[in-house]
C-alpha cells in the first residue's frame, strides 16, 4: 500500500481558505474549528518530537491576555446563568489550541508553512468576492443562492443562510452567514492583490455589498493608502492610469444614461454611512452607538470583579441584558463592536492586555519592515472595529501569523513571490 505523505503547507493553505467561511460546516461544526483542532493535534505531536522547545523571546503580553481569558472563563462557569456558560469549555479548548499554535509556530523555522495560511486566506477572498457578485445578481432575480446551496442542498445551515438589510435587500455575505464577517476579508483581498482588475473588483463589491462597515472600511482604506502613496511621491503606473481613466469615462457614461437610478443608489449608500443622521432614526445604528455611549454607565452598574475580568467569552451581550433588559429573548449573544465586545468579555484587564499586545506588535511590524501597508491594513481593521465585531477567530489567528512572519523578517506585502501569484499554486 502506498504511504500517504502529509504536506503541512498544503494543509495550512486549505485552512486559510476555509477559515473565513463559517457557513461551511460538518456536523454543525464550522470548517475553521475542524482545521484548528486538527492543527492543534499536529502541533502536539510535533512538540513531542521536538521535546517541547519554544522561543524564549515569545511575546509575554499574549500570555498575560491568555491568563485573563482563563480566569474570566472560570468565573463565567461559577456565576453566569446556564445559557451563557453553555459553550465556555469548547471556547477555552479553542483558545488553548490557538495559544499552543502561536507558541509552536513562533519557533518554527519553515516560514513557508505560515505563509501558506495567508495565501489560503487571499484565495478565499477572491473566490468569495466572485461568489458575492453571483449572490447579488441572482438575488435581484429572486434566487437566494446561499440558502439553496448551503441550506437546501448541503444542509450546512438550518436557518436562512443570507444576510438581509431591514429593507429586505441582500447584504453580500458569500461563505459567511453574516455580512460583517465578509468585510475584513474584502479589505485583505484588496490590499494583497497586485492586479488592478482584482483591486477594482474588490472595491466595487464593497460598495454594492450593502454593508456599512465594509463601505466605510474600504473608503477609509483607499483614502489612507492614497495619503501614504502621495507621501512617498511615487508615480502611478501607466497601465493602472489607463484603466482608471477608462473606468472613469465608463462610469460617467453610465451616469448620464441612468442618472436617476445612479443618484438614488449613491444617495442610499451615503445615507447608510451617515451614522450621525441615522442615530435616532435607524435601529441598528442607534444600537451600535448605544454600546459605545453606555461604557461608563455599565461600568458603574457592574461590580468590581466584573469590571476587572468581564462576564466571560462571548458573553458581552449579558451586560445589556442584565442592566437594560436588552435582547433578553434571543439567548447568548455578543456585542457587535470589537472594543465593547472585548471589554465586557474580559473586563478592563483583558481589554488592556489584548490591545497592548496588538498595538505593540503592529508598531513593531511598521518599524521592522518600514512598510506603510501594515499601517493601512491594521488601521483600517481597527477603525472598522468601532462599527462592527470584525475580529473573528480567523482574523485573530491571521494577526498572530502576520506577527510571527514579521519576527522572522518576512514582510507579507513584499514577498519574493507575492501572495496573489502563488495562491493558486
VEXDREN-2710 file (C-alpha; in Angstrom, 1 decimal):
% VEXDREN-2710
k/r/px/py/pz
1/UNK/0.0/0.0/0.0
2/UNK/1.3/3.4/-1.0
3/UNK/2.1/5.6/2.0
4/UNK/0.3/8.9/2.1
5/UNK/2.6/11.8/2.7
6/UNK/1.2/14.7/4.8
7/UNK/2.1/18.2/3.5
8/UNK/1.7/20.8/6.2
9/UNK/1.9/23.7/3.8
10/UNK/-1.0/22.3/1.7
11/UNK/-3.0/21.8/4.9
12/UNK/-2.3/25.4/6.1
13/UNK/-3.3/26.8/2.7
14/UNK/-6.7/25.0/2.9
15/UNK/-7.0/26.0/6.5
16/UNK/-6.6/29.6/5.4
17/UNK/-9.1/29.1/2.6
18/UNK/-11.9/27.7/4.8
19/UNK/-11.2/29.8/8.0
20/UNK/-13.2/32.8/6.8
21/UNK/-16.1/30.6/5.6
22/UNK/-18.1/29.9/8.8
23/UNK/-21.2/28.8/6.8
24/UNK/-19.2/25.7/5.6
25/UNK/-19.6/23.1/8.3
26/UNK/-19.7/19.4/9.1
27/UNK/-21.9/18.0/11.9
28/UNK/-22.8/21.6/12.8
29/UNK/-19.1/22.4/13.5
30/UNK/-17.5/25.0/11.2
31/UNK/-14.6/24.2/9.0
32/UNK/-12.4/26.6/11.0
33/UNK/-12.9/24.6/14.2
34/UNK/-12.2/21.3/12.4
35/UNK/-9.0/22.6/10.9
36/UNK/-8.0/24.3/14.1
37/UNK/-8.4/21.1/16.2
38/UNK/-6.5/19.1/13.6
39/UNK/-3.7/21.6/13.6
40/UNK/-3.8/21.5/17.4
41/UNK/-3.2/17.8/17.3
42/UNK/-0.4/18.2/14.7
43/UNK/1.3/20.8/17.0
44/UNK/1.1/18.5/20.0
45/UNK/2.7/15.6/18.0
46/UNK/5.4/17.8/16.6
47/UNK/6.1/19.3/20.0
48/UNK/6.6/15.8/21.5
49/UNK/9.2/15.1/18.7
50/UNK/10.9/18.4/19.4
51/UNK/10.8/17.9/23.2
52/UNK/8.6/21.0/23.6
53/UNK/11.1/23.5/22.5
54/UNK/9.8/27.1/22.4
55/UNK/11.3/30.5/21.8
56/UNK/12.4/32.4/25.0
57/UNK/11.5/35.5/23.1
58/UNK/7.8/34.5/22.9
59/UNK/5.6/37.5/23.4
60/UNK/4.8/37.5/27.2
61/UNK/2.0/40.1/26.7
62/UNK/-0.1/37.4/24.9
63/UNK/0.4/35.1/27.8
64/UNK/-0.9/37.8/30.2
65/UNK/-4.0/38.1/28.0
66/UNK/-4.4/34.3/27.9
67/UNK/-4.3/34.1/31.7
68/UNK/-7.0/36.7/32.0
69/UNK/-9.2/34.8/29.5
70/UNK/-8.8/31.6/31.5
71/UNK/-9.7/33.3/34.8
72/UNK/-12.7/35.0/33.1
73/UNK/-13.9/31.7/31.8
74/UNK/-13.7/30.1/35.2
75/UNK/-15.7/32.9/36.7
76/UNK/-18.2/32.6/34.0
77/UNK/-18.7/28.9/34.8
78/UNK/-19.2/29.8/38.5
79/UNK/-21.6/32.6/38.4
80/UNK/-23.3/33.1/35.0
81/UNK/-26.7/31.6/34.0
82/UNK/-26.6/28.3/32.3
83/UNK/-27.4/29.6/28.8
84/UNK/-24.5/32.0/29.0
85/UNK/-21.9/29.4/30.0
86/UNK/-23.0/26.7/27.6
87/UNK/-20.0/26.7/25.3
88/UNK/-17.4/28.1/27.6
89/UNK/-15.5/24.8/27.7
90/UNK/-15.3/24.4/23.9
91/UNK/-14.2/28.1/23.6
92/UNK/-11.5/27.5/26.2
93/UNK/-10.2/24.5/24.3
94/UNK/-10.1/26.5/21.1
95/UNK/-8.3/29.4/22.8
96/UNK/-5.8/26.9/24.2
97/UNK/-5.3/25.5/20.7
98/UNK/-4.5/29.0/19.4
99/UNK/-2.1/29.7/22.2
100/UNK/-0.1/26.4/21.6
101/UNK/-0.2/27.0/17.8
102/UNK/1.2/30.5/18.4
103/UNK/4.0/29.2/20.7
104/UNK/4.9/26.5/18.3
105/UNK/4.9/28.4/15.1
106/UNK/6.8/31.3/16.7
107/UNK/9.7/29.0/17.0
108/UNK/9.0/27.1/13.7
109/UNK/11.8/27.7/11.1
110/UNK/9.8/26.9/8.0
111/UNK/8.1/30.2/7.3
112/UNK/6.6/28.9/4.1
113/UNK/4.1/26.9/6.1
114/UNK/2.9/30.1/7.8
115/UNK/2.8/32.0/4.5
116/UNK/0.6/29.2/3.1
117/UNK/-2.1/30.2/5.6
118/UNK/-2.1/33.8/4.3
119/UNK/-2.2/32.6/0.7
120/UNK/-5.2/30.5/1.5
121/UNK/-7.0/33.5/3.0
122/UNK/-6.2/35.5/-0.1
123/UNK/-7.5/32.7/-2.3
124/UNK/-10.7/32.6/-0.2
125/UNK/-11.1/36.4/-0.6
126/UNK/-11.0/36.1/-4.4
127/UNK/-13.5/33.1/-4.5
128/UNK/-15.8/34.8/-2.0
129/UNK/-15.7/38.1/-3.9
130/UNK/-16.8/36.3/-7.1
131/UNK/-19.5/34.4/-5.1
132/UNK/-20.7/37.8/-3.7
133/UNK/-21.3/39.0/-7.2
134/UNK/-23.3/35.9/-8.0
135/UNK/-25.2/36.3/-4.8
136/UNK/-26.2/39.8/-5.8
137/UNK/-27.1/39.1/-9.4
138/UNK/-29.2/36.0/-8.5
139/UNK/-30.7/37.9/-5.6
140/UNK/-32.1/40.5/-7.9
141/UNK/-33.6/37.7/-9.8
142/UNK/-35.3/36.4/-6.7
143/UNK/-32.9/33.5/-6.2
144/UNK/-31.4/33.1/-2.7
145/UNK/-28.1/31.4/-3.6
146/UNK/-26.7/30.8/-0.1
147/UNK/-29.9/29.3/1.3
148/UNK/-30.2/27.0/-1.8
149/UNK/-26.6/25.8/-1.8
150/UNK/-25.7/25.7/1.9
151/UNK/-29.2/25.1/3.3
152/UNK/-31.3/23.0/1.0
153/UNK/-28.5/21.2/-0.9
154/UNK/-25.6/20.8/1.5
155/UNK/-27.6/21.1/4.7
156/UNK/-24.8/23.0/6.4
157/UNK/-27.1/25.8/7.7
158/UNK/-30.5/25.3/9.1
159/UNK/-31.7/28.9/9.1
160/UNK/-31.7/31.4/6.3
161/UNK/-28.1/31.5/5.1
162/UNK/-28.3/35.0/3.7
163/UNK/-27.9/38.3/5.5
164/UNK/-30.7/40.8/4.6
165/UNK/-30.9/44.5/5.3
166/UNK/-34.0/46.0/7.1
167/UNK/-35.4/47.0/3.7
168/UNK/-35.3/43.4/2.5
169/UNK/-32.2/43.8/0.2
170/UNK/-29.5/41.2/0.2
171/UNK/-26.3/42.1/2.1
172/UNK/-23.4/40.3/0.4
173/UNK/-22.0/37.7/2.8
174/UNK/-20.6/35.0/0.5
175/UNK/-19.5/32.0/2.6
176/UNK/-20.3/33.9/5.8
177/UNK/-23.8/33.9/7.2
178/UNK/-23.2/37.5/8.3
179/UNK/-22.0/40.4/6.1
180/UNK/-19.7/41.5/9.0
181/UNK/-17.5/38.5/8.5
182/UNK/-17.3/39.3/4.8
183/UNK/-16.0/42.8/5.5
184/UNK/-12.4/42.2/6.7
185/UNK/-11.9/39.5/4.0
186/UNK/-12.6/42.0/1.2
187/UNK/-10.1/44.5/2.8
188/UNK/-7.4/41.9/2.9
189/UNK/-8.2/40.8/-0.7
190/UNK/-7.9/44.4/-1.9
191/UNK/-4.6/45.1/-0.2
192/UNK/-3.0/41.8/-1.1
193/UNK/-4.0/42.0/-4.8
194/UNK/-1.3/43.1/-7.3
195/UNK/-3.7/43.2/-10.2
196/UNK/-5.6/46.4/-10.8
197/UNK/-8.5/44.5/-12.2
198/UNK/-8.9/42.5/-9.0
199/UNK/-8.5/45.6/-6.9
200/UNK/-11.3/47.3/-8.8
201/UNK/-13.4/44.1/-8.3
202/UNK/-12.9/44.2/-4.6
203/UNK/-13.7/47.9/-4.4
204/UNK/-16.9/47.5/-6.4
205/UNK/-18.3/44.6/-4.4
206/UNK/-17.5/46.5/-1.2
207/UNK/-19.6/49.5/-2.3
208/UNK/-22.6/47.4/-3.6
209/UNK/-22.4/44.9/-0.7
210/UNK/-25.0/46.7/1.4
211/UNK/-22.6/46.5/4.4
212/UNK/-22.0/50.0/6.0
213/UNK/-18.9/48.6/7.8
214/UNK/-17.4/47.4/4.5
215/UNK/-18.3/50.5/2.6
216/UNK/-16.8/52.7/5.3
217/UNK/-13.8/50.4/5.7
218/UNK/-13.0/50.3/2.0
219/UNK/-13.4/54.1/1.7
220/UNK/-11.1/54.6/4.7
221/UNK/-8.6/52.1/3.4
222/UNK/-8.3/53.7/-0.1
223/UNK/-8.0/57.2/1.5
224/UNK/-5.1/56.4/3.8
225/UNK/-3.5/54.3/1.1
226/UNK/-3.6/57.3/-1.2
227/UNK/-2.2/59.5/1.5
228/UNK/0.7/57.1/2.0
229/UNK/1.1/56.9/-1.8
230/UNK/1.4/60.7/-2.2
231/UNK/3.6/61.0/0.8
232/UNK/6.1/58.6/-0.9
233/UNK/5.8/60.6/-4.1
234/UNK/5.5/57.6/-6.3
235/UNK/4.1/57.6/-9.9
236/UNK/1.0/55.6/-10.8
237/UNK/2.0/53.0/-13.5
238/UNK/0.7/53.9/-17.0
239/UNK/-1.4/50.6/-17.2
240/UNK/-3.2/51.5/-14.0
241/UNK/-3.7/55.1/-15.0
242/UNK/-5.2/53.9/-18.4
243/UNK/-7.6/51.5/-16.7
244/UNK/-8.6/54.1/-14.1
245/UNK/-9.3/56.7/-16.8
246/UNK/-11.4/54.2/-18.9
247/UNK/-13.4/53.2/-15.9
248/UNK/-14.0/56.8/-15.0
249/UNK/-15.3/57.6/-18.5
250/UNK/-17.4/54.4/-18.5
251/UNK/-18.8/55.4/-15.1
252/UNK/-19.6/58.9/-16.4
253/UNK/-21.4/57.5/-19.4
254/UNK/-23.5/55.1/-17.3
255/UNK/-24.3/58.0/-15.0
256/UNK/-25.6/60.1/-17.9
257/UNK/-27.7/57.2/-19.3
258/UNK/-29.1/56.1/-15.9
259/UNK/-28.8/59.3/-13.9
260/UNK/-31.9/58.8/-11.8
261/UNK/-31.1/55.3/-10.8
262/UNK/-27.4/56.0/-10.1
263/UNK/-28.3/59.1/-8.0
264/UNK/-30.8/57.1/-5.9
265/UNK/-28.2/54.3/-5.3
266/UNK/-25.5/56.8/-4.4
267/UNK/-27.9/58.6/-2.1
268/UNK/-28.9/55.4/-0.3
269/UNK/-25.3/54.4/0.1
270/UNK/-24.3/57.8/1.5
271/UNK/-27.3/57.8/3.8
272/UNK/-26.4/54.4/5.2
273/UNK/-22.9/55.7/6.0
274/UNK/-24.3/58.8/7.8
275/UNK/-24.2/57.4/11.4
276/UNK/-24.9/60.8/13.0
277/UNK/-28.1/61.4/11.0
278/UNK/-29.2/57.8/11.4
279/UNK/-28.6/57.5/15.1
280/UNK/-32.1/58.4/16.2
281/UNK/-34.0/57.1/13.2
282/UNK/-32.3/53.7/12.3
283/UNK/-32.4/50.9/14.9
284/UNK/-29.1/49.2/14.0
285/UNK/-27.1/52.4/14.1
286/UNK/-28.8/53.5/17.3
287/UNK/-27.9/50.2/18.9
288/UNK/-24.2/50.3/17.8
289/UNK/-23.8/53.9/19.0
290/UNK/-25.5/53.0/22.3
291/UNK/-22.9/50.3/23.0
292/UNK/-20.2/53.0/23.0
293/UNK/-22.2/55.6/24.9
294/UNK/-23.1/53.3/27.7
295/UNK/-19.5/52.3/28.7
296/UNK/-19.4/54.5/31.8
297/UNK/-23.0/53.7/32.8
298/UNK/-22.4/49.9/32.5
299/UNK/-19.1/50.3/34.4
300/UNK/-20.9/52.0/37.4
301/UNK/-23.6/49.3/37.3
302/UNK/-21.1/46.4/37.3
303/UNK/-19.4/45.0/40.4
304/UNK/-15.6/45.4/40.7
305/UNK/-14.8/41.8/39.7
306/UNK/-16.9/42.1/36.5
307/UNK/-15.2/45.4/35.6
308/UNK/-11.8/43.8/36.0
309/UNK/-12.4/40.4/34.3
310/UNK/-15.7/40.7/32.4
311/UNK/-18.6/38.3/32.0
312/UNK/-16.7/35.6/30.1
313/UNK/-16.0/34.6/26.4
314/UNK/-18.9/35.6/24.0
315/UNK/-20.9/37.0/27.0
316/UNK/-20.5/40.7/26.3
317/UNK/-24.2/41.0/25.5
318/UNK/-25.1/40.0/29.1
319/UNK/-24.1/43.5/30.2
320/UNK/-27.0/44.9/28.3
321/UNK/-29.4/42.1/29.2
322/UNK/-28.7/42.5/32.9
323/UNK/-28.7/46.3/33.1
324/UNK/-31.2/47.3/30.4
325/UNK/-33.3/44.1/29.6
326/UNK/-31.9/44.4/26.1
327/UNK/-32.4/41.4/23.7
328/UNK/-33.5/39.1/26.6
329/UNK/-35.2/36.6/24.3
330/UNK/-32.5/35.6/21.9
331/UNK/-30.2/33.6/24.1
332/UNK/-26.5/34.1/24.3
333/UNK/-25.2/37.0/22.1
334/UNK/-22.2/39.2/21.6
335/UNK/-22.0/43.0/21.2
336/UNK/-21.4/43.9/17.6
337/UNK/-18.4/46.2/18.3
338/UNK/-14.9/44.9/18.7
339/UNK/-14.0/47.1/21.6
340/UNK/-17.1/46.8/23.6
341/UNK/-17.2/43.0/22.9
342/UNK/-13.6/42.6/24.3
343/UNK/-14.3/45.0/27.2
344/UNK/-17.3/43.1/28.6
345/UNK/-16.0/39.7/27.7
346/UNK/-12.7/40.1/29.6
347/UNK/-13.1/43.3/31.6
348/UNK/-10.7/46.2/31.7
349/UNK/-7.8/43.9/32.5
350/UNK/-8.4/41.7/29.4
351/UNK/-9.1/44.7/27.2
352/UNK/-5.9/46.4/28.2
353/UNK/-3.8/43.2/27.8
354/UNK/-5.3/42.4/24.4
355/UNK/-4.9/45.8/22.8
356/UNK/-1.4/46.3/24.4
357/UNK/-0.3/43.0/22.7
358/UNK/-2.0/44.0/19.4
359/UNK/-0.7/47.6/19.2
360/UNK/2.8/46.7/20.3
361/UNK/3.1/44.2/17.5
362/UNK/1.5/46.5/14.9
363/UNK/4.1/49.2/15.8
364/UNK/6.9/46.5/15.7
365/UNK/5.7/45.4/12.2
366/UNK/5.9/49.0/11.0
367/UNK/9.3/49.6/12.5
368/UNK/10.9/46.4/11.3
369/UNK/9.5/46.3/7.7
370/UNK/9.2/50.1/7.2
371/UNK/6.2/49.3/5.0
372/UNK/3.3/51.7/5.3
373/UNK/0.9/48.9/4.1
374/UNK/0.9/47.5/7.7
375/UNK/-0.5/50.8/8.9
376/UNK/-3.1/50.8/6.2
377/UNK/-4.2/47.2/7.0
378/UNK/-4.3/47.4/10.7
379/UNK/-5.6/51.0/11.0
380/UNK/-8.5/50.1/8.6
381/UNK/-9.4/47.0/10.6
382/UNK/-9.2/48.9/13.9
383/UNK/-11.5/51.6/12.6
384/UNK/-13.9/49.1/11.3
385/UNK/-14.0/47.5/14.7
386/UNK/-15.9/50.5/16.1
387/UNK/-18.7/49.8/13.6
388/UNK/-18.9/46.0/14.0
389/UNK/-17.4/43.0/15.7
390/UNK/-15.0/42.0/12.9
391/UNK/-12.1/40.4/14.9
392/UNK/-13.5/36.9/14.3
393/UNK/-11.5/33.8/15.3
394/UNK/-9.8/33.6/11.9
395/UNK/-8.8/37.3/12.0
396/UNK/-7.2/36.9/15.4
397/UNK/-5.2/33.9/14.0
398/UNK/-4.2/35.9/11.0
399/UNK/-2.9/38.6/13.2
400/UNK/-0.8/36.0/15.1
401/UNK/0.7/34.6/11.8
402/UNK/1.5/38.1/10.5
403/UNK/3.3/38.9/13.7
404/UNK/5.2/35.6/13.6
405/UNK/6.3/36.2/10.0
406/UNK/7.4/39.7/10.9
407/UNK/9.5/38.3/13.7
408/UNK/11.2/36.1/11.1
409/UNK/11.9/39.1/8.9
410/UNK/9.2/38.3/6.4
411/UNK/7.1/41.3/5.0
412/UNK/3.8/39.9/3.8
413/UNK/3.4/42.8/1.4
414/UNK/6.9/42.2/-0.2
415/UNK/7.2/38.5/-0.6
416/UNK/9.6/37.5/-3.3
417/UNK/6.8/35.5/-4.9
418/UNK/3.8/37.6/-4.0
419/UNK/0.7/36.2/-2.4
420/UNK/-1.6/36.7/-5.4
421/UNK/0.6/34.9/-8.0
422/UNK/1.2/31.9/-5.7
423/UNK/-2.2/31.5/-4.2
424/UNK/-3.4/29.2/-7.0
425/UNK/-0.3/27.0/-7.0
END
